[in-house]
Amino acid sequence: MLDTTEEFLRWADAEAGLSRHTVSAYRSDLEDFSGFLDPRGITPSRARPGDLLAYLRHLRAAGRAESTVARRFACLRSFYRFLVAEDLADEDPAAQLDAPRRWRTLPRVPSRKEVAALLAAIPEDTLLGRRDRALFELLYATGARVGEVIGALVRDYRPELKMLRVRGKGSKERVVPVGSAARDALAAHLADRGEPAPTDPLIASVRGRPLTRDRVLRLLRDYSLAAGIRRPPSPHGLRHAFATHLLEGSADVRAVQELLGHASVATTQLY
C-alpha cells in the first residue's frame, strides 16, 4: 500500500490508540478506496473531491448499505485530516464535501499537572528510567513527532547550542530548542552509554537500537497508569500539549507553527 496509508494506519494504531478492530477496518476501507482509484491513475493522496464523490456513488451503485457508505466516508475524512495535519497533503478533499467546524479526532491534550505527574513517575535511579525520562522530556520539550525523536541521531543534538535537528515529513529538517529539563535528562542518558557514536540513536534501547513507536506507546501507557492518570494520553498528545501550553502562555501562533514544522498556520490553529 501507499506510504501515506501506512503512515495513517501506524498513527491510528500506535499514537491515536485506536482498537485493532478499528485499525483493521480502516485498512480494509482504504484498500478498497485505493483499488477504486487505481484504474483512474490516481493515488489516494492526490484524490480530489470529485473522486471521493465518484467513490461514494460507486458504493451505492454496488448496493452497499448506507451505514457502510457512511463508515467509508468517515474513514476517508479521518485519513485526509491526518494527511493535512502531518503535511502529507496540501488540501483535504473530504472537508470540501462535509467541512466540520473543528477536527473532532484530535488526541486528548494532557494538562500541565498531568504532564508533570507523568514525568515524575519515571524513575531516575535505573538505566531504563533515565532513558525513558530523556525520551518523554524531549517529546514534551520540543513538540517533535514520535518518529522525529526516535529517528534523531547523537550528532543531531547540540547541547552547547541547546538545539536538536529533527527530520520531519518529506525529509524536511528543522531545528528545535531543547529546554533545561530535557537537556539534563539527555545528559544522564548519554552518560550511561559511555561515548555513543555520532550516528547512534539519540535515544537508544539497551542494545543501542532506536526505539519503536509501539514501544513508546506502551511506555507512555505504563507511566501514565503509575502516575494515576486515568485516561493516558497518546504520544501525539504530548505534541499537542507542547503546542497548547505554549499558546495558553500567549506564545505567537506563527512561532509555534515553526516549532511544530507545520506548513500552514491553519494546521497550528487546530491546536
C-alpha positions as CSV (number, residue, x, y, z in Angstrom):
1,M,0.0,0.0,0.0
2,L,1.0,3.6,-0.3
3,D,3.3,5.1,2.3
4,T,0.7,7.7,3.3
5,T,-1.8,5.0,4.0
6,E,0.7,3.1,6.1
7,E,1.6,6.3,8.0
8,F,-2.0,6.9,8.8
9,L,-2.5,3.3,10.0
10,R,0.6,3.4,12.1
11,W,-0.6,6.7,13.7
12,A,-4.1,5.2,14.3
13,D,-2.6,2.1,16.0
14,A,0.4,3.4,17.9
15,E,-0.3,7.1,18.5
16,A,-4.1,7.6,18.4
17,G,-4.5,4.3,20.4
18,L,-7.5,3.1,18.3
19,S,-8.6,-0.5,18.7
20,R,-7.1,-3.3,16.5
21,H,-10.6,-3.8,15.1
22,T,-10.9,-0.2,14.0
23,V,-7.4,-0.1,12.5
24,S,-8.2,-3.3,10.6
25,A,-11.4,-1.8,9.3
26,Y,-9.5,1.4,8.3
27,R,-7.0,-0.8,6.4
28,S,-9.8,-2.6,4.5
29,D,-11.6,0.6,3.7
30,L,-8.5,2.3,2.4
31,E,-7.5,-0.7,0.3
32,D,-11.0,-0.6,-1.3
33,F,-10.7,3.1,-2.0
34,S,-7.2,2.7,-3.5
35,G,-8.5,-0.1,-5.7
36,F,-11.2,2.1,-7.0
37,L,-8.7,4.9,-7.8
38,D,-6.1,2.7,-9.4
39,P,-7.8,2.4,-12.9
40,R,-8.1,6.2,-12.9
41,G,-4.4,6.5,-12.4
42,I,-4.9,8.4,-9.1
43,T,-3.3,7.8,-5.7
44,P,-5.3,8.5,-2.5
45,S,-3.1,11.4,-1.6
46,R,-3.9,13.0,-5.0
47,A,-7.6,12.5,-4.9
48,R,-9.9,15.4,-5.4
49,P,-13.5,16.0,-4.1
50,G,-14.9,14.7,-7.3
51,D,-13.0,11.4,-6.9
52,L,-14.5,10.9,-3.4
53,L,-18.0,11.6,-4.7
54,A,-17.5,9.1,-7.5
55,Y,-16.4,6.5,-5.0
56,L,-19.4,7.1,-2.8
57,R,-21.7,6.8,-5.9
58,H,-19.8,3.6,-6.8
59,L,-20.5,2.1,-3.3
60,R,-24.2,2.9,-3.5
61,A,-24.5,1.5,-7.1
62,A,-22.9,-1.7,-5.8
63,G,-25.7,-2.0,-3.3
64,R,-23.7,-1.2,-0.2
65,A,-25.7,-0.2,2.9
66,E,-25.9,3.4,3.8
67,S,-24.2,2.6,7.1
68,T,-21.2,1.1,5.1
69,V,-21.1,4.2,2.9
70,A,-21.1,6.4,6.0
71,R,-18.3,4.4,7.6
72,R,-16.2,4.5,4.5
73,F,-16.6,8.3,4.3
74,A,-15.8,8.7,8.0
75,C,-12.6,6.7,7.4
76,L,-11.6,8.9,4.4
77,R,-12.4,12.0,6.4
78,S,-10.0,10.9,9.2
79,F,-7.4,9.9,6.7
80,Y,-7.3,13.2,4.9
81,R,-7.3,15.2,8.1
82,F,-4.3,13.2,9.2
83,L,-2.5,13.9,5.9
84,V,-3.1,17.6,6.1
85,A,-2.1,17.8,9.8
86,E,1.1,15.9,9.1
87,D,1.9,17.9,5.9
88,L,1.5,14.9,3.7
89,A,-1.2,16.6,1.6
90,D,-1.9,20.3,0.9
91,E,-5.7,20.0,0.8
92,D,-8.4,17.9,2.3
93,P,-10.9,16.9,-0.4
94,A,-13.2,15.3,2.2
95,A,-13.5,18.7,4.1
96,Q,-14.8,20.3,0.9
97,L,-17.7,17.8,0.9
98,D,-18.5,18.0,4.5
99,A,-16.4,20.6,6.2
100,P,-16.5,20.3,10.0
101,R,-16.0,23.3,12.3
102,R,-13.2,21.6,14.1
103,W,-11.1,18.4,13.9
104,R,-13.0,16.1,16.3
105,T,-10.3,13.4,16.3
106,L,-7.6,15.4,17.8
107,P,-6.0,13.4,20.7
108,R,-6.8,14.4,24.2
109,V,-4.4,17.1,25.5
110,P,-2.9,16.3,28.9
111,S,-2.9,19.2,31.4
112,R,0.3,20.7,32.7
113,K,-0.4,18.8,36.0
114,E,-0.8,15.5,34.2
115,V,2.5,16.0,32.3
116,A,4.3,16.8,35.5
117,A,2.9,13.7,37.2
118,L,3.8,11.6,34.2
119,L,7.4,12.8,34.2
120,A,7.6,12.4,38.0
121,A,6.5,8.8,37.7
122,I,9.6,7.9,35.7
123,P,12.4,6.6,37.9
124,E,15.8,8.3,37.7
125,D,17.7,5.6,39.5
126,T,17.8,3.0,36.7
127,L,19.3,3.0,33.2
128,L,15.9,2.4,31.6
129,G,14.3,5.0,33.8
130,R,16.9,7.6,32.8
131,R,16.4,6.7,29.1
132,D,12.7,7.0,29.4
133,R,12.9,10.3,31.2
134,A,15.0,11.6,28.4
135,L,12.5,10.3,25.8
136,F,9.4,11.9,27.3
137,E,11.2,15.1,28.5
138,L,12.3,15.5,24.9
139,L,8.9,14.8,23.4
140,Y,7.2,17.4,25.6
141,A,10.0,20.0,25.5
142,T,10.3,20.1,21.7
143,G,6.8,19.2,20.4
144,A,8.5,16.9,18.0
145,R,6.7,13.9,16.5
146,V,7.4,10.5,17.9
147,G,9.1,9.4,14.6
148,E,11.3,12.5,14.7
149,V,12.5,11.8,18.2
150,I,13.2,8.1,17.8
151,G,14.8,8.9,14.4
152,A,17.2,11.5,15.8
153,L,20.9,10.7,16.0
154,V,23.5,11.7,18.5
155,R,25.0,14.1,16.0
156,D,21.7,15.9,15.6
157,Y,21.8,17.1,19.2
158,R,23.9,20.2,20.0
159,P,23.8,20.7,23.8
160,E,26.1,23.7,23.6
161,L,23.5,25.4,21.3
162,K,20.6,23.9,23.2
163,M,19.2,22.7,19.9
164,L,18.1,19.5,18.2
165,R,17.8,18.9,14.5
166,V,14.9,16.7,13.5
167,R,13.7,15.3,10.2
168,G,10.0,15.6,9.6
169,K,7.6,14.6,6.9
170,G,9.0,14.7,3.4
171,S,12.6,14.6,4.8
172,K,12.1,18.3,5.8
173,E,14.6,19.3,8.5
174,R,14.1,21.9,11.3
175,V,15.9,22.9,14.4
176,V,14.1,23.0,17.7
177,P,15.2,24.4,21.1
178,V,15.7,21.9,24.0
179,G,14.8,23.1,27.5
180,S,17.0,22.6,30.6
181,A,15.0,19.7,32.0
182,A,15.3,17.8,28.7
183,R,19.0,18.6,28.4
184,D,19.6,17.3,31.9
185,A,17.7,14.1,31.1
186,L,19.6,13.6,27.9
187,A,22.9,14.2,29.6
188,A,22.2,11.4,32.1
189,H,21.1,9.0,29.3
190,L,24.1,9.7,27.1
191,A,26.4,9.4,30.1
192,D,25.0,5.9,30.8
193,R,26.0,4.9,27.3
194,G,29.7,6.0,27.6
195,E,30.7,7.6,24.3
196,P,28.0,6.8,21.7
197,A,29.0,7.3,18.1
198,P,27.6,10.3,16.2
199,T,25.5,8.1,14.1
200,D,24.0,6.2,17.0
201,P,20.3,6.9,18.0
202,L,20.0,9.8,20.4
203,I,17.5,7.7,22.5
204,A,18.6,4.1,22.4
205,S,17.4,0.7,23.6
206,V,19.7,-1.4,25.9
207,R,21.1,-2.9,22.7
208,G,21.8,0.6,21.2
209,R,19.0,0.4,18.7
210,P,16.2,3.0,18.0
211,L,13.0,2.6,20.0
212,T,9.8,1.7,18.1
213,R,6.6,3.6,18.0
214,D,4.8,0.7,19.7
215,R,7.4,0.6,22.5
216,V,6.9,4.4,23.1
217,L,3.2,3.9,23.3
218,R,3.5,1.0,25.8
219,L,5.9,3.0,28.0
220,L,3.6,6.1,27.9
221,R,0.6,3.9,29.0
222,D,2.6,2.3,31.8
223,Y,4.0,5.5,33.2
224,S,0.6,7.2,32.9
225,L,-1.0,4.4,35.0
226,A,1.8,4.7,37.5
227,A,1.1,8.4,37.7
228,G,-2.6,7.8,38.4
229,I,-3.7,9.3,35.0
230,R,-7.0,7.5,34.3
231,R,-7.0,8.4,30.6
232,P,-3.4,8.0,29.4
233,P,-2.5,10.5,26.6
234,S,-1.2,9.3,23.3
235,P,2.4,10.1,22.3
236,H,0.9,12.6,19.8
237,G,-1.0,14.1,22.7
238,L,2.3,15.3,24.2
239,R,3.0,17.1,20.9
240,H,-0.4,18.8,21.3
241,A,0.3,19.5,24.9
242,F,3.5,21.3,23.9
243,A,1.7,23.5,21.4
244,T,-1.4,24.1,23.6
245,H,0.6,25.0,26.7
246,L,2.7,27.4,24.7
247,L,-0.4,29.0,23.1
248,E,-2.1,29.2,26.5
249,G,1.0,31.1,27.7
250,S,0.4,33.7,24.9
251,A,3.1,32.4,22.5
252,D,2.8,33.6,19.0
253,V,1.0,31.1,16.8
254,R,3.4,31.5,14.0
255,A,6.4,30.8,16.3
256,V,4.6,27.6,17.4
257,Q,4.0,26.8,13.8
258,E,7.7,26.9,13.1
259,L,8.5,24.8,16.1
260,L,5.9,22.1,15.1
261,G,7.1,22.1,11.5
262,H,3.6,22.9,10.1
263,A,3.5,24.2,6.5
264,S,0.3,26.1,7.2
265,V,-0.6,28.2,10.3
266,A,-4.2,26.9,9.9
267,T,-3.0,23.5,11.0
268,T,-1.4,25.0,14.1
269,Q,-4.6,26.8,14.9
270,L,-6.3,23.5,15.2
271,Y,-4.4,23.0,18.4
